[in-house]
Amino acid sequence: MDGTFWTDDEMIKLGVSKKHARDIGHLPQSGTGGMIEVLEPLKASRKILIHINNTNPILDEDSKERKELDSRGIEVAYDGMDVTL
């Protein structure tokens, strides 16, 4: 699943864009209707976020955002990750 942004206004808060994540076709992970809520009811054996923007705090393995994903069983893809289907 797409994991580009943590919040809808991430790029605006950082001053790198004037557009929201949803404006450019990305569902943020957090917030009402975000990717976390979408993934929660799914019975998939693995839930993996890909395509992570360099502004997304989940890239920091010690961040509170990453810990939230970990607690919900949502993985963050990394370079060289192999997924067997």
SULUR-V896815 format. One record per pair of residues at least 6 apart in sequence whose ideal C-beta (glycine too) atoms are under 7 Angstrom apart, sorted by the first residue. I is the first residue (numbers start at 0). GAP is how many residues later the second one is. D is the distance in whole Angstrom. If there is no record, write none. Layout:
I&GAP&D, I&GAP&D
This chain:
0&34&6, 0&38&7, 0&46&7, 0&48&6, 1&24&6, 1&25&7, 1&48&7, 1&49&5, 2&26&6, 2&32&7, 2&46&3, 2&47&6, 2&48&6, 2&49&5, 2&55&7, 2&73&7, 3&17&7, 3&22&4, 3&47&5, 3&48&7, 3&49&5, 3&52&7, 4&16&4, 4&21&6, 4&23&5, 4&48&6, 4&51&6, 5&22&6, 5&23&5, 5&24&6, 5&50&5, 5&51&6, 5&52&6, 5&59&5, 6&21&5, 6&23&6, 6&24&6, 7&12&5, 7&13&5, 7&14&6, 7&20&5, 7&23&6, 8&11&6, 9&11&6, 9&45&6, 10&6&4, 10&8&7, 10&44&7, 11&6&6, 11&8&7, 13&41&6, 15&39&7, 20&7&5, 26&7&6, 26&8&5, 27&6&5, 27&7&7, 28&6&4, 28&7&5, 29&6&6, 35&36&6, 38&8&5, 38&35&6, 39&32&7, 45&29&6, 46&26&6, 46&27&5, 46&28&7, 47&27&5, 47&29&5, 47&35&7, 48&25&6, 48&26&7, 48&27&5, 48&28&6, 49&27&4, 51&6&6, 51&7&6, 51&24&6, 56&6&5, 56&8&4, 57&7&5, 57&8&5, 57&11&6, 57&18&5, 59&6&6, 65&10&7, 68&7&6
